[in-house]
Amino acid sequence: MSVMRSALLVASQNKWLRENAVNYPFVRRSVSRFMPGESLDAALDAARGLALRNIGSVFTNLGENVTDRAEAQLVTQHYVEALRRIHETGMSAEVSVKLTQLGLDLSPDFCFENLEQIIQKEKQDRLVWVDMEASPYVDSTLAIYRKALQKYQNAGICLQAYLYRTKKDLDELLPLRPSIRLVKGAYKEPPEIAYPKKQDVDENYFALGQAMMAAQAGGRCVRAAFGTHDVPLIRRLADHATKTGLAKKEFEVQMLYGIQREEQERLAREGYRSAVLVAYGTYWFPWFVRRLAERPANLWFMARNLFAS
Ligand SMILES: Cc1cc2nc3c(=O)[nH]c(=O)nc-3n(C[C@H](O)[C@H](O)[C@H](O)COP(=O)(O)OP(=O)(O)OC[C@H]3O[C@@H](n4cnc5c(N)ncnc54)[C@H](O)[C@@H]3O)c2cc1C
């Protein structure tokens, strides 16, 4: 992992920066590249624009590590309301939640109750996605996801290709007929548990992706989605999908709002399932700094915003 990436991932957890940096206009201007606004209305507007280009949306209300029960319940109610608004528009949008925002640090049972309230409000043919957070949360997140899957089919989980354990996690989930979004992984993890080299992460991603597609074809994975902006990797996976006879509509790529827009549109135009994760909310600092860490060149973009102020 590069020194810059490590430094940014440490900064993403800094309380002082989180409380103060967000007030600088150039930081606010920079984050607007990755999120359409702080409100649900802004996210709905963005989703309408994406829908015109045949691109679906996945909404996420930014926040993590909530330690107050009332706040976790408010987040839950927010998602219930977001689903009501989404259904009202008739758009094909879903939601993706972080379990630590639903109270995982307080109690797994309380967190499950909150997740369950959200899933119960989602339509049967759409998913409530569960994000995967830093490695100390992987076991508890998977345990809650398994519990949810025993009661509801319409829940999906994110798995991270940088973790050595993910192959085993995938194998253990498949008998439950899960839906999986595969990502590379966004947190600072030690080499004892995660591949330190990008090339190894990419190869593991490809191997896991092949296994997911085989499971999908065999009816053991309801939906397999690839959450990545890595265009050569997407093409490799799409070629594999074609060779194995997977229909284009069954091959799904999810990207973040504002990143690789041309590729999002190309996939939708060519008949693949293309979706964009639309983030919104006021608690955006740690999430934004993880986006900078993914591509330190984004710092230049932020510097340009500083000099434009
Ligand atoms: C829909 C979605 C959901 C996600 N959910 C989770 C989650 O639950 N848990 C988790 O740990 N991670 C999550 N991530 C983040 C993920 O783990 C990666 O950190 C992120 O996607 C960057 O990796 P990459 O696959 O795009 O590949 P990379 O190899 O990092 O990037 C490939 C190329 O994409 C472009 N790119 C990538 N990131 C950026 C950026 N921030 N700004 C500009 N260009 C960029 C660059 O051109 C780069 O060369 C999610 C990502 C997506 C797209």
The ligand as a MOL file (V3000), in Angstrom:
LIG
                    3D

  0  0  0     0  0            999 V3000
M  V30 BEGIN CTAB
M  V30 COUNTS 53 58 0 0 0
M  V30 BEGIN ATOM
M  V30 1 C -20.7900 0.2390 -5.7940 0
M  V30 2 C -19.6240 0.1530 -4.8480 0
M  V30 3 C -19.8390 -0.2430 -3.5420 0
M  V30 4 C -18.7610 -0.3370 -2.6650 0
M  V30 5 N -18.9600 -0.8180 -1.3970 0
M  V30 6 C -17.8930 -1.0580 -0.6110 0
M  V30 7 C -18.0430 -1.6870 0.6500 0
M  V30 8 O -19.1500 -2.0140 1.0910 0
M  V30 9 N -16.9230 -1.9520 1.3840 0
M  V30 10 C -15.6690 -1.6140 0.9290 0
M  V30 11 O -14.6820 -1.9130 1.6140 0
M  V30 12 N -15.5150 -0.9780 -0.2410 0
M  V30 13 C -16.5780 -0.6940 -1.0060 0
M  V30 14 N -16.3880 -0.0750 -2.2220 0
M  V30 15 C -15.0730 0.5160 -2.5420 0
M  V30 16 C -14.1120 -0.5080 -3.1450 0
M  V30 17 O -13.6950 -1.4120 -2.1630 0
M  V30 18 C -12.8650 0.1760 -3.7440 0
M  V30 19 O -12.1860 0.8600 -2.7240 0
M  V30 20 C -13.1560 1.1470 -4.8640 0
M  V30 21 O -14.1640 0.6700 -5.7030 0
M  V30 22 C -11.8870 1.3950 -5.7080 0
M  V30 23 O -11.4350 0.2170 -6.2760 0
M  V30 24 P -11.6820 -0.2170 -7.8120 0
M  V30 25 O -12.3310 -1.5360 -7.7970 0
M  V30 26 O -12.4310 0.8400 -8.5130 0
M  V30 27 O -10.2570 -0.4580 -8.3930 0
M  V30 28 P -8.9220 0.3950 -8.4390 0
M  V30 29 O -7.8810 -0.5320 -8.9350 0
M  V30 30 O -8.7010 1.0780 -7.1250 0
M  V30 31 O -9.2630 1.4840 -9.5100 0
M  V30 32 C -9.4170 1.1930 -10.8860 0
M  V30 33 C -9.4970 2.5080 -11.6330 0
M  V30 34 O -10.7400 3.1370 -11.2820 0
M  V30 35 C -10.5840 4.5340 -11.0970 0
M  V30 36 N -10.9010 4.8970 -9.7160 0
M  V30 37 C -11.0170 4.0560 -8.6480 0
M  V30 38 N -11.3580 4.7380 -7.5420 0
M  V30 39 C -11.4290 6.0330 -7.9080 0
M  V30 40 C -11.7310 7.2210 -7.2130 0
M  V30 41 N -12.0410 7.2260 -5.9100 0
M  V30 42 N -11.7090 8.3950 -7.9110 0
M  V30 43 C -11.4400 8.4100 -9.2290 0
M  V30 44 N -11.1500 7.3130 -9.9540 0
M  V30 45 C -11.1400 6.1410 -9.3010 0
M  V30 46 C -9.1600 4.8540 -11.4330 0
M  V30 47 O -9.0850 5.2140 -12.7830 0
M  V30 48 C -8.4260 3.5330 -11.2320 0
M  V30 49 O -7.3010 3.4460 -12.0170 0
M  V30 50 C -17.4590 0.0260 -3.1010 0
M  V30 51 C -17.2590 0.4220 -4.4280 0
M  V30 52 C -18.3090 0.4840 -5.2930 0
M  V30 53 C -18.0430 0.8910 -6.7050 0
M  V30 END ATOM
M  V30 BEGIN BOND
M  V30 1 1 1 2
M  V30 2 1 2 3
M  V30 3 2 2 52
M  V30 4 2 3 4
M  V30 5 1 4 5
M  V30 6 1 4 50
M  V30 7 2 5 6
M  V30 8 1 6 7
M  V30 9 1 6 13
M  V30 10 2 7 8
M  V30 11 1 7 9
M  V30 12 1 9 10
M  V30 13 2 10 11
M  V30 14 1 10 12
M  V30 15 2 12 13
M  V30 16 1 13 14
M  V30 17 1 14 15
M  V30 18 1 14 50
M  V30 19 1 15 16
M  V30 20 1 16 17
M  V30 21 1 16 18
M  V30 22 1 18 19
M  V30 23 1 18 20
M  V30 24 1 20 21
M  V30 25 1 20 22
M  V30 26 1 22 23
M  V30 27 1 23 24
M  V30 28 2 24 25
M  V30 29 1 24 26
M  V30 30 1 24 27
M  V30 31 1 27 28
M  V30 32 2 28 29
M  V30 33 1 28 30
M  V30 34 1 28 31
M  V30 35 1 31 32
M  V30 36 1 32 33
M  V30 37 1 33 34
M  V30 38 1 33 48
M  V30 39 1 34 35
M  V30 40 1 35 36
M  V30 41 1 35 46
M  V30 42 1 36 37
M  V30 43 1 36 45
M  V30 44 2 37 38
M  V30 45 1 38 39
M  V30 46 1 39 40
M  V30 47 2 39 45
M  V30 48 1 40 41
M  V30 49 2 40 42
M  V30 50 1 42 43
M  V30 51 2 43 44
M  V30 52 1 44 45
M  V30 53 1 46 47
M  V30 54 1 46 48
M  V30 55 1 48 49
M  V30 56 2 50 51
M  V30 57 1 51 52
M  V30 58 1 52 53
M  V30 END BOND
M  V30 END CTAB
M  END
